[in-house]
Amino acid sequence: MKNTLIFGLAMLVFSTSCKKSDDNNAYDDPLFALTVEEKNFILLTNTYGPNDPASGVAAGLFKVYQDFLPGSVFTLNIPSSNNIAFKPDITDSILITFFKKPPMPALHVNNEYVGLELEEAISEIAQRKPTAGVNHLVTDKGDHYEIRAKVKFFDFIYLTSFYVVSYLLGDFEPKDYGGGINFTTPAVPGVTEVVNGKLSYAVDVKSLRDTSITVIRKGDPVMHYSVLIGTDSIAFAPGILLDTINFFGSSYDAGDIFGLPETPIRFRIPKTTLSEAANKLHVLTLIFRYNPAMGQYVLQNSYQTRIR
């Protein structure tokens, strides 16, 4: 009996120590330490193609509204059908899936058209309690980028589907890069102008939150910011359905976390000639909530980081 008891205790110690070792290996994963902020980030989306004269104006507005709410506004430029020279394969799928309300091209706050009420819409979204948040880790794998997304819920949600997707974005000069990639942009009189062969702003633009700050100065070069390059989810624009990796299906509780080794959310985005030509590269991760009554994927939150 005594030997049996000692053997049992020994096995318990052995099994416990083995489990602890496995857990330690798991917790070495940097995704565990990655913070998902409990705040609503705002995505300002521009669907003017780079060849549209208004795209230079829209790029300036990106800077103005990022200054309006510092650290809270991310940007995405989806070249729509009006863009002659450049439109990635994923574009049509995204536009059809995400943007149900005209007009287009236009500026959208998250994936809703709000007309000229951008300040009001941005402020209202920023003050809401977030349903869920996202973050990501990006690894350069040589011929592609691996994005591992992390999702955290901040509220109880019952019988609702959520989707997560990551996009690769680039900043580009308004010029012809060759090989069929042409970002040349005509000037808009009084707003942008061509100086020494380069498109630049023709006016100073003040900050909306502090008129003593000049966000854009006359002569600053125009850039096309956060232009969509590609994604791993070409067949289905909203990306991965969280219901498929959630043990409870389409019900979520505050504190639920997805993307860790037990519930991985991975995207593989290949490098291309375009991504290599970009002045800067960014990864944008989005989480959408499907609204069956509207038949629309409603953007809940986003997170964007520069990777090059």
C-alpha positions in Angstrom: 0.0 0.0 0.0 2.8 2.3 0.9 4.7 1.6 -2.3 1.5 2.2 -4.2 1.0 5.5 -2.6 4.6 6.6 -3.2 4.3 5.5 -6.9 1.0 7.5 -7.2 2.5 10.6 -5.7 5.6 10.2 -8.0 3.4 10.0 -11.0 1.5 13.1 -10.0 4.7 15.1 -9.5 6.0 13.9 -12.9 2.8 14.7 -14.7 2.5 18.1 -13.1 6.1 19.0 -13.9 5.7 17.9 -17.5 2.5 20.0 -17.8 4.3 23.0 -16.4 7.1 22.6 -18.9 4.7 22.4 -21.8 2.8 25.5 -20.5 6.1 27.4 -20.2 6.9 26.6 -23.8 3.5 27.9 -24.8 3.9 31.1 -22.8 7.1 31.8 -24.7 4.9 32.7 -27.6 5.0 36.5 -27.9 1.3 36.6 -28.8 0.5 36.0 -25.1 2.1 39.3 -24.1 0.6 41.2 -27.1 -1.9 43.8 -25.8 -5.3 44.3 -27.3 -6.5 47.8 -26.3 -10.0 48.3 -25.0 -10.8 51.3 -27.2 -12.4 51.9 -30.5 -10.0 52.7 -33.3 -11.5 54.5 -36.4 -10.7 53.4 -39.9 -11.0 56.2 -42.5 -11.3 54.7 -45.9 -10.7 56.4 -49.2 -12.1 54.7 -52.3 -10.7 57.2 -54.8 -8.2 55.6 -57.1 -4.7 57.1 -57.2 -5.4 58.4 -60.8 -8.4 60.4 -59.6 -7.4 64.1 -59.0 -9.5 64.0 -55.8 -7.2 61.3 -54.4 -4.5 63.9 -53.6 -7.2 65.8 -51.6 -8.3 62.6 -49.9 -4.7 61.8 -48.9 -4.5 65.3 -47.3 -7.7 64.6 -45.3 -6.1 61.4 -44.0 -3.5 63.5 -42.4 -6.0 66.1 -41.1 -8.2 63.5 -39.4 -5.3 61.5 -38.0 -4.3 64.8 -36.3 -7.8 65.4 -35.2 -7.8 62.3 -32.9 -4.1 61.4 -32.6 -3.3 57.7 -32.2 -6.9 56.6 -32.9 -7.4 57.0 -36.7 -6.1 54.4 -39.2 -6.3 54.7 -43.0 -7.1 52.5 -46.0 -7.1 53.5 -49.6 -9.1 51.0 -51.8 -8.6 51.9 -55.5 -12.1 51.5 -56.9 -13.3 51.1 -60.5 -12.5 54.7 -61.4 -8.8 53.9 -61.1 -7.4 53.1 -64.6 -3.9 51.9 -63.8 -4.0 50.0 -60.6 -6.6 47.8 -58.8 -5.6 44.7 -56.9 -7.6 41.4 -57.3 -9.3 41.7 -54.0 -10.7 45.2 -54.6 -14.1 44.2 -56.2 -14.8 41.6 -53.4 -14.1 44.2 -50.7 -16.1 46.9 -52.3 -19.1 44.7 -52.9 -18.9 43.1 -49.4 -18.2 46.1 -47.2 -19.7 49.2 -48.8 -23.5 48.9 -49.3 -24.2 52.6 -49.3 -23.4 55.0 -52.2 -21.8 57.1 -53.3 -18.4 55.7 -54.4 -15.7 56.9 -54.7 -15.9 58.7 -51.4 -14.5 58.9 -47.9 -16.0 56.5 -45.4 -15.7 56.3 -41.6 -15.2 52.6 -40.8 -17.3 51.1 -43.7 -20.1 53.6 -43.5 -20.6 56.6 -45.8 -21.2 59.7 -43.6 -21.0 62.5 -46.1 -19.2 65.5 -44.8 -19.9 64.8 -41.1 -16.5 63.1 -40.6 -15.6 64.9 -37.4 -18.9 64.0 -35.8 -18.7 60.4 -36.9 -15.1 59.9 -35.7 -15.9 61.5 -32.3 -19.0 59.3 -31.9 -17.3 56.0 -32.7 -14.3 56.9 -30.4 -16.7 57.4 -27.4 -18.5 54.0 -27.8 -17.7 51.1 -25.6 -15.8 48.6 -27.9 -17.3 45.2 -28.5 -14.0 43.6 -29.4 -10.5 44.7 -30.3 -7.6 43.3 -32.5 -3.9 43.4 -32.7 -1.3 41.4 -34.7 2.3 40.1 -34.9 4.0 40.2 -38.3 6.9 38.1 -39.4 8.9 38.5 -42.6 9.2 35.0 -44.0 11.3 35.9 -47.1 8.8 35.6 -49.9 5.7 36.5 -47.8 4.6 38.1 -44.5 2.9 35.9 -41.9 0.3 37.8 -39.8 -0.9 36.3 -36.6 -4.0 38.2 -35.4 -5.2 38.4 -31.8 -8.8 39.2 -30.8 -10.2 40.0 -27.4 -13.9 40.6 -26.6 -15.0 43.2 -24.1 -18.7 42.4 -24.0 -21.1 39.4 -24.0 -22.4 38.8 -27.5 -25.0 36.1 -28.2 -25.5 34.3 -31.6 -23.6 36.8 -33.7 -20.9 36.0 -36.3 -17.6 37.8 -36.4 -14.9 37.8 -39.1 -11.2 38.8 -38.9 -8.9 39.7 -41.8 -5.5 41.3 -42.4 -4.5 43.5 -45.3 -1.0 44.6 -46.6 -0.9 48.3 -47.4 1.7 50.6 -48.9 2.5 54.3 -49.2 3.3 55.4 -52.7 4.4 58.5 -54.5 2.1 59.9 -57.2 4.2 58.6 -60.2 4.4 55.9 -62.8 6.3 52.9 -61.2 6.4 51.1 -64.5 5.2 47.5 -65.2 1.6 48.7 -65.4 1.6 50.2 -61.9 0.8 53.9 -62.4 0.0 56.1 -59.5 0.3 59.4 -61.4 -2.3 61.9 -60.1 -3.5 65.1 -61.8 -3.4 68.3 -59.8 -6.5 70.0 -58.4 -6.2 73.8 -59.0 -5.9 75.7 -55.7 -5.3 72.5 -53.7 -2.5 70.6 -55.3 0.1 71.6 -57.9 3.0 70.2 -59.8 6.3 71.7 -58.8 9.6 70.6 -60.4 7.8 67.5 -61.7 6.3 66.5 -58.4 2.8 66.8 -57.0 2.6 68.9 -53.9 0.0 70.8 -51.8 -0.7 74.4 -52.9 -2.1 75.6 -49.6 -1.5 75.4 -45.8 -4.0 73.3 -43.9 -4.6 73.9 -40.2 -5.4 71.4 -37.5 -9.1 70.9 -36.7 -8.3 70.5 -32.9 -5.8 73.4 -32.7 -5.6 76.1 -35.3 -2.1 77.0 -34.1 -0.9 73.8 -35.7 -0.3 73.4 -39.4 -0.9 69.8 -40.5 0.0 70.4 -44.2 2.2 73.1 -45.5 2.3 74.5 -48.9 4.9 72.6 -50.8 4.6 69.4 -48.9 4.7 66.4 -51.3 1.4 64.5 -51.9 1.6 60.8 -51.0 -0.9 58.0 -51.5 -1.2 56.5 -48.0 -2.2 53.0 -47.0 -3.0 51.8 -50.6 -4.4 48.2 -50.6 -1.8 45.8 -51.9 -3.2 42.4 -51.0 -4.6 39.9 -48.5 -4.7 36.2 -47.9 -8.5 36.2 -48.2 -9.2 36.9 -51.9 -12.0 34.4 -52.1 -13.9 35.8 -49.2 -13.2 39.4 -48.3 -14.2 39.4 -44.6 -11.6 36.7 -43.8 -11.8 34.1 -41.1 -15.1 33.3 -39.4 -14.4 33.3 -35.7 -17.4 30.9 -35.1 -15.3 28.1 -36.6 -12.6 28.4 -34.0 -14.8 29.4 -31.0 -15.9 26.4 -28.9 -19.2 28.2 -28.2 -19.8 28.9 -31.9 -21.3 32.4 -32.4 -21.6 33.3 -28.7 -18.8 35.3 -27.0 -18.1 36.5 -23.5 -16.2 39.5 -22.2 -12.5 38.4 -21.8 -12.6 35.8 -24.6 -9.4 35.8 -26.5 -8.7 34.2 -29.9 -5.5 33.8 -32.0 -3.4 32.0 -29.3 -1.9 28.6 -30.2 -5.2 26.9 -29.3 -7.3 29.1 -31.6 -4.8 30.4 -34.3 -5.7 33.2 -36.7 -3.0 33.3 -39.4 -2.7 35.1 -42.7 -0.1 34.6 -45.4 0.4 37.6 -47.7 2.9 37.2 -50.5 5.4 39.9 -51.4 5.0 41.3 -54.8 6.7 43.8 -57.1 4.3 46.4 -55.8 4.9 45.7 -52.1 8.7 45.9 -52.7 8.3 49.3 -54.5 6.3 50.9 -51.7 7.9 53.7 -49.7 6.4 52.2 -46.5 4.5 49.1 -45.7 1.7 48.6 -43.2 -0.5 45.7 -42.0 -4.1 46.5 -41.1 -6.2 43.9 -39.2 -10.0 44.3 -39.0 -12.8 42.6 -37.1 -16.3 42.7 -38.6 -19.7 41.8 -37.1 -22.2 40.4 -39.6 -25.7 42.0 -39.4 -28.1 39.6 -41.2 -31.0 42.1 -41.1 -28.9 44.6 -43.1 -27.0 41.9 -45.0 -23.8 43.8 -44.2 -20.5 43.2 -42.5 -20.2 46.1 -40.0 -16.6 47.1 -39.0 -16.2 46.8 -35.2 -12.6 47.7 -34.7 -9.2 47.8 -36.4 -5.4 48.0 -35.8 -2.7 49.1 -38.1 1.1 49.0 -37.7 4.0 50.0 -40.0 6.2 47.0 -40.8 8.8 48.6 -43.1 
